[in-house]
Amino acid sequence: MAPKAKKSGSKKKKITKADRLKQILEEEEKRQKEEEEARVKYEKEEMERLEIQRIENEKLQKLEAKDLERRNEELEELYLLEACFPEAEKLKRDNRFLSQWKHYIECDGSPDPSIAQEINTFITLWKEETNETLEEVIEKSKLVLNLIEKLKLILLETPLYDLQGKNIIQYQESILELQELLHLKFNRATEILLRQASTLADLDSGNMEKVIQDENVTLYIWANLKKNPRHRSIRFSETQTGFEIPRILATSDIALRLLHTHYDHVTPLSPVLTPSQEHISIVTDFVKEEVKSVQTAVSKDLQEENKQENESNSVHEEETKAEGQGDVEEQMCPVQEEPEATKYEMEMKLLSETVSAAQELLLENASEKPYFLEENEVDLCQFTTLGGVYHLDILELPPQCKPMKGWMIVEILKEGLQKYTYPPETTEDLEAENVFPPIEVTLEVHENVIFFENPMVARWDAEGKQWKTDGISNVSYKSEERLITFNLETFCPVTLIQDAHINMPYQSWELRPLDVNKVLLTITTVFTELQIQIKENLCMLASIKVNNKNHSSILEEKWMTPVSFIIALKKAGLNIFPTGHSHLYVVINYKHPSVEVKAYRQMALLSSAFAFCWSKWNTACDSKKTVFQVREHLLKEEPIRNPNWTLLMFSGDRAQSLKINESSDAFSEALKEETEFHSTLYHMVKDFASQEAMRAVRRSNCQFVDSVCHMLLSTRLLSYS
């Protein structure tokens, strides 16, 4: 069969050169025809595309022209709405004066810390008091800490344009004096207690042990009266706090003191944020120009009124003479009232501009770190101290009280309480490390502080005035028991530190109305979810989740002013408040300060009736634009599982609805169909909002709007998410 197949294959007709040429020509003709059809189709499609683009451009040009035409009208309406900010600032200023007056009329004996004479008198009188016990000092410390807190709040709450340089220096000096005096009082009271150590000795061990606990401090004192070389493990009763001391200390006349202050009076005070000279000159020049223009306008108005009045008087001279004095007074009243109204208008306008300038200053990023770091120095721009300071001291045991003929005789050393130097500054022992080994310390971590990672330990370098991480080894942290153990080469103040930006950048956020003049701000980070309620001029921590589990905090259900609330959250380890240096440690989605300020102000204005939410496209646009989601949210509505959000883009002077949504494949600035450009967010949402929602916006309380704006400025959601 194979040969037959081969035979039939050999009879196949061969293709001639003419046929091949004909085939090539046909293929070429077909190719040219297809190319021509493709070219015609492309030209047709291109013409259609260009026509569509032309129509779109014309449409955009009309919308832009329409936006420009009504721009002044929209900005004027926004200016009237934003009058709530200077009104709120004026209320805060009045409240500051009112609080001073209330303190004055109460006459409770406590000084007004803002008045130098009163606080200096208080400090002088307290210095003269002697022989105070630890219990008395701890009780007095409540007042002292309250005074320090008031001074810090004055520095933080008073706007920069209301703070004078001399006042800043005065307040900071008063804070430092109170801090130093309080610690001095603790030292003197400790000395008084240690003189009586022998009378307070424990029957079992023969040594003195005392624990005094208060809401602000916890004090542990151990006096080595027996000098038993085998008694080297010290644990304070009913606590896990204690020390493992070397033999040389176990046989020495010493006392160990651990003073855990739940506050930090060791870290240097943060410098008060002050505007640069450039900003000062800009604001000052602006104020001068505004004052001059308003005064000129007032002067012209008064001249016009006087001129009209004179003309009227000359025309109706006889009638004027016939009128009574009461009528003259009635004519004078409008002339007197007008300057007052104009003066108030001028005051509010200037206050509005200074508030705006101050808000923008809050968002400025520093170009570099404020200082050069030494080796092992803790960068206080990157890290923060948490849980207070543990003052660890080895003290020389003072002479003990001795009973004699019904009296207690005690030798009082002129130099007072002395610290025991460990290890000695000079030693001839070649094996000093073996003789003076590090001391093992076990501390209880403050129960109201959250550490999202194992805390780091830092010691205070008194000479360099800085926190350092050297001289500390074998750090071990038990998160369940909240115990931290480490070896310390020499006793000194120590603290626990955590990365200040551990919760930055945020993963998402949402601002939602809850009630009239009340909103809920939810911020989700890698480790936690915080829910913050804001009403009028107060804030509250509504709930907190750590690693998706509910976590209790003493801050919950406690209403505080925004500044006090921010301080409290930071102290608890819940720092979601960037500083001017935070961008040096966190990768952020930088937005220009002027754009951010305008966005936050207008979001706050609308927050009574509209919910705002994070958008993934915010990272796709440039620094002069920001993208977020918004929807109307009336109070009568139930929470919606899958709400229908509108995606807005805002550049500070233009707002628009975007055609894309959160699930789109790529970012586009294309305008949503059947929508327009607007100069403000207020007028943008007005296009799709109900009348009820807009009425709710216009009824918003000025203090509420200001508080919402302050929290948005403090968290910087648009740059740090």
KAUR-V625928 format. One line per field, one symbol per residue. ss: DSSP state (H for helix, E for strand, C for the rest). burial: + if it has 24 or more other ideal C-beta (glycine too) atoms within 12 Angstrom, else -. A space follows every 10 residues. Layout:
ss->???
burial->???
//
This chain:
ss->CHHHHHHHHH CCCCCCHHHH HHHHHHHHHH HHHHHHHHHH HHHHHHHHHH HHHHHHHHHH HHHHHHHHHH HHHHHHHHHH HCHHHHHHHH HHHHHHHHHH HHHHHHCCCC CCCCCHHHHH HHHHHHHHCC CCCHHHHHHH HHHHHHHHHH HHHHHHHCCH HHCCHHHHHH HHHHHHHHHH HHHHHHHHHH HHHHHCHHHH CCCCCCCEEE EEECCCEEEE EEECCCCCCC CCEEECCCCC CEEECCHHHH CCCEEEEEEE ECCCCCCCCC CCCCCCHHHH HHHHHHHHHH HHHHHHHHHH HHHHHHHHHH HHHHHCHHHH HHCCHHHHHH HHHHHHHHHH HHHHHHHHHH HHHHHHHHHH HHCCCCCCCC CCCCCCECCC CCEEEEEEEE EEEEEECCCC CEEECCEEEC CCCCCCCCEC CCCCCCCCCC CHHHHCCCEE EEEECCCCCC CCCCCEEEEE ECCCCEEECC CEEEEEEECC CCEEEEEECC CCEEEEEEEC CCCCCCCEEE EEEEECCEEE EEEECCCEEE EEEEECCEEE EEEEEECCEE CCCCCECCCE CHHHHHHHHH HCCCCCCCCC CHHHCCCCCC CCHHHHHHHH HHHHHHCCCE EEECCHHHHC CCCCCEEEEE EECCCCCCCC CCCCCEEEEE CCCCEEEECC CCCCCCCCCC ECCCCCCECC HHHHHHCCCC HHHHHHHHCC CHHHHHHHHH HHHHHCCCCC C
burial->---------- ---------- ---------- ---------- ---------- ---------- --+---+--- ---++-+++- ++++++++++ ++---+---- ---------- ++++----+- -++--+---- -+++--++-+ +-++++++++ ++++++++++ +-+----+-+ ++-++-+++- ++++++++++ ++++++++-- ------++++ ++-+-+++++ ++++++---- ++-+++---- ++++++-+++ -+++++++++ +++++++-++ -++-+---+- --+---+--+ ---+---+-- ---------- ---------- ---------- ---------- -+---+++++ ++++++++++ +++++----- ------++++ ++++++++++ ++++++++-+ ---------- ------+-++ -++------- -----+++++ ++++++-+++ ++--++++++ +----++++- ++--+-+--- -+++++++++ ++++++++++ ++++++-+++ ++++--++++ +++++-++++ ++++++++++ ++++-+---- +-+-++---+ ++++++++++ ++++++++++ +++-++-+++ ++++++++++ ++++++++++ +++++++++- +---++++++ ++++------ ----++++++ ++++++++-+ -+------+- ++--++++++ +++++++-+- --++-+++-+ ++++++++++ ++++++++++ +
//
